[in-house]
């Protein structure tokens, strides 16, 4: 057997690249047209066809997508500001985007099995100050959008979905991006569909789409004709070209993720110290991440020590997210959040970790991940 230190690492992410992408990037550099040109238009058009929505607007990050989506779809309260109900179990950008719009993020706890925001918790938080609901599709598993949309409709609120990790996922027979009023995606380098850095917004509303396009381009309806507050959130042509070349293969790559998820679930399912994200329909999940929770007492090892041992053995495990948003220092200091405010999210964040699932893993590498986890846990 090859010594562990000389064996190739089983990587948790591997950005897609091929010769066609490299040729496109070179041609763009030589053309001199570098920002929001024909490649961006093609990327938006192809995504619209893939998702089945009326409008796709490309931007330069997933964070920008959330900020623009909230600005375009919400109507601040006349008394100033307003509240956006969202999940504490997410990356901070989810809540930061609300603050950037002068809104206050209000957290609702999550379901202990799916890790997604709990609609019953949302319902308890809706008030006269609420201007939007912002569910998160955690690790690529769609939130309970049907119940969330029912709540939104009942209270006349828009749903701005943080679908950063959910490209290719499905809910209610539709692709994510064709259900909520606005859906916001990330195309960061590790995502299922990547552009290096970037994101995009989907909507079926003509009026919201028009405002989104203005906001991403300094608020301009046309050159030097500023009609709203806006920013430079435009996507680079190079980024769009990188994404375009992946679209024909996206479903195939996501299918590989599903196959790896099935193998990992079956291979590790007999370990009583491990729990899995509940997925009722594996084909609905984008499988951006394969997440497990560790019962440290039963395992005889801490989550962080297990993750470190996996890394030492060449398996790139990770922890996302080790601290829920409300317990990040900024949110503690600004909103006076404390431990115990959202106990389910807090418990999950203390137990959760991720294993490699990216589509370029070989079957042998997947089996190596399974064997390494079992070996560490059996010796703990």
N, C-alpha and C positions, 0 to 999 in steps of 0.2 A: 504494500500500500504506500502511496506517495505521502510523505510527511505533511501534516496539516498546514504548516506554514508555507509550503510550496504549492498547495492545491489552489486552483483558481477560486476566487470568491464567488459565491452564489449571490448575485446582486439583486437588490430589492427594486431597482429601477434601471432601465436601459433605454435611453431616448432613441427613437426610430431615426435611421438615416439610410440613404441609398444613393446610387449614382445620379438618379434623376433629380433628387433634391440638390445635390452639389452643382449640377449643370444649371438648374434654375437660379440658384443663388448667384452664380458667376454671371449669368446673363442679366440679372437685375443690377448687379454692381456696374456692369459695363453700360447699361442703358441710361443710368443717371436718374431714373425715376425710382426713388427709394421709399416713399411714404404714400400709403393709401391710394394706390393706382389700380391697374387692371387685375393684378393678382389678388388684391384684397376683395375686389368686386366678385371675382370668380369664386373665391373662398366662401364669401357670404352666400352666393347663389347656390353653390353645391351643398353647403350646410342646410340651407332652407329646403332643398329637395330631400336631403337625407332625413331630416327631422320631421318634415311635413308641415312646417309653420310658414306663415306669410312673410315674416321679416327676420333677418339676421343682421346684426350690426357688430362688426369686429372692432375690438379695442385692444389696448396694449397690456392689459393684465386682467386677471380675474377680479382683483380688488376694484379696478376701474369699472368693470362690468357691474358689480354690486352697487357702487356709488352712483353710477349713471342710471341704473335701473330704478333705484329708490327715488332719485330725483325726478325722473320722468313719470313715474306712476303714482306718486303720493301727493296729496294735497295737505300742506301743513295746516294745523288748526289756527283759526284767526287770532287766538290768544297767544300764538307763538309756539313753534315746535310741534311736538307730538311724540307718540311712542310707537316703536316697532317691536313686535313680539317675535323672539327668535330663540335659538337653542344655545345653551352654555357649552355644549359639547361640540366644538367646532374650532376652526382657526380664528384668530382674533379679527381678521378682516371682515368676517360676517357682521360683527357688531360695530367695528370701526366705521363701516360704510354708512351706518345710521347716524353716527355722531358727526361724520363729515357733512351730512345734510342737515345738521341742526336738530336731529331727532334723538330721542333717548331709547337705547336698546333695553327692552324688558324681557327677562329670560323666563322660559317655561321649562320645567324639568323634562327628562327624556324617558322613553320606554326602556325598561331594564333588559329586554330581549333583543329589540331591533337597534337600539342606541339612537333612534331618531326621536325628534320632538314628539311629545305625547299630546294628541289633540285635546284630551280632557283637561290637561294642564293649560293649554292655550286658552280654552274657553274661560277658565277662571281668571285669566289675566286681562281679558278684553275689557276696556273701559271707554269712557267718553274721550279719552286722550289718544286712543289707538288709531293709527293712520294706515297700518299695513301689517300683514303677517309674513314672516320670512323663515320658512322651513328650510332645513338643510338635508340634503341627500347624503347621509353619512357613509363615507367609504365607498360610495357608488350605489347604495341601496336607496331607492326612492322613499321619501317620507310618505305618510298616509295622506296623499294629496286629495283623495275623495272626501274624507272627513274635514280636512283643512279647508277645502273649497266650499264645503257646505257652511262651515262656520263663517268664512269670509263673505259668502253671499248673504247669509242671515244678517250680518252686521255691516253690509255694504263697504267691505274693505278689499283692497287689491292683495293678491298673493304674489310676492316677489321671491322666487325660489332660488336658493343658493344651490345650484346644480354643478358646482365647480368640479365635482368628482364623478359626475353621472352621465357623461356622453355615451350614448348607445343603450342606456337603461330604458326600461319601459314601465308604464303604469296605466291601468285602465285601457289596455289595448293600444296605447299610443306611446311614441317615443317621448322621453323627457325633453322638454323644450317646446312641447305642443299642448301643454295642459294648463299651466299657471298663466296668470296675466303677463308676467315677465319671468324669464328664467335666465340665470347668469352662470356662465361657464368659465372655467380656467383652462388655458392651453399651455400651462407651465411645462417645463421640460420633462417632468416625471409623469404627466397625465397620460391617459389612454390615447388621446389625440393631442399632440404637442406642436407648438410653434416656436419652441425655445422659451419665449416669454410671450404672454398674450392672453386673450379671452374674447368672449363674444356674448351677445345678448339676443334672446329670441322673444318674439311677441306676435300675436295675431291682431294687435290693435294698430291701425294706421296712424292714429294720432299720437300714441305712445312712441311708435317707431320714429315718427318725424321729430319728436322732441329728443329722443335718444341720439339721433344723428346730429342734431344741433349741439347737444351737450358735449359729445366727444370731440367736436371741432370748434372749440372756443365759443360755443353758443351761437354760431353763425348759421343763418338760413341760406346765405350765399356769401361770397367773398366780401368782407368788410361790412356785413349786414348782420350785426349781432342782435338777436331777438330774445335771448335768455342767458342766464349764467352758464358758462361752459368752461371746458378745460382742454388741454392738448392730450387726449386719450387715443390718438390715432394709432392704427397698427402699421408696422413696417411691411413693405412689400416682401422682404426676405422671409419674415415670419409667416406671412400668408402662403408663400410658396412651399415652405416646409410642411405646413398643414395640408395643403391641397394634395400633395403626393401621397398622403396617408389615407385619404378618405375612402378610396376604393378597397383598401385592406382593413378598414376599421372593424367591421363586423367579424372578419376572420381572426383578427388579433384579440378582440374581446372574447371570441369563442375559446381561444387558447387559455385565456384567463379563467374562464368557467371550468374548463377541463382541469386546470391546475387546482382550482378551488375544490372541485369534487375529489381529486386525489388526496389533497391535504386533509379534507374533512374525513374521508374514509380511513386514511392512514393514521390519523391522530384521534379519531372518535372514541377509541377505547380507553383513553387516558382520563380518569375521573377528575383530575386536577385542572383540566382545561374545559372552557366553555366557548361556544361559538355564537357569532351574530345570527339571530334567527332570520332565515331567508325562506319564505313560504314558496317562492318560485325562483329558482336559481337563474332562469333565463331573463328575469326582470332586472337583475343586478348587473351593474357595469363592472364590478369586481376591480375597482381601482386599488383597493387594499384588501388583504385577507387578514381579518382581525380576530383575535382570541382574547379571552380573559383567563387569568391565572389565579386559582385559589392557592395563595402562598402557603397557608397553613397545611393544606393537604399535600401540596407539592414538596414542602420542606425546603423551598428556595424562594427568594424574593423575585418579583417580576424584573427588576432592574439587573439583578445578578444573572438571571436566566438570559436576558437579552445580551448582556456582556459576554457570557460564555458562548452563546451562539456566534457572536461576532468573532470571538477568539478562535472558533472552529471554522471560520470562513463563511458563515451564513449571515448575511446582512439583515438581521432583524431590526425593528425600529419601534419607537413608542410615539404614537400620534393620537391623542394629544395628552401629555402627562399632567397638564394643569388646565382645567376648564376655564373658559374666558372670564367668568366672574371672579375667579381667584387670582387672575393676573394682577401684578402690582398696580397698574394704572386703574383697573376697574375697582380694586379694593379701595384705593385712595379717593377716586372720583365719586363712586356711588355707595361706598361703605358696605360692600358685600363682605361676607364672612363665611367660614366653613360651616356647613350644615344648611345653607340656604337652598341648595339644590342637591340633595343627598344622592339621588340616583346617578346623576352625571358625575358627581365627585367620586363615588364608589367605582364606577366604570373606569374613570381616568387613572385610578390607582392600580387597576388590575389589567388594563388592556395592553396588548402589543401586537405587532404585525410581522408576518412572515413573507418572504418573496413570493410573488405570484405573476410577475410580468411575463408577457407572451413569448419572450425569447429564451425562456428556460427550457432546457431539455428534460425529458422524462427522468433521466438519471439524476439531474440536479434536484428535481422535485422530490425524488426518493431520498436523496441525500439530506434534504431539509427535514423530512419526516424522521429519518434514522437519527439525525443529530439531536433533534428535540427529545426523542424517546431516550436516547443514551444519557442526556444530561439529567432528565427527570428521574430516570431509573436509578441514577447514582446519587440522587439528592437525599 
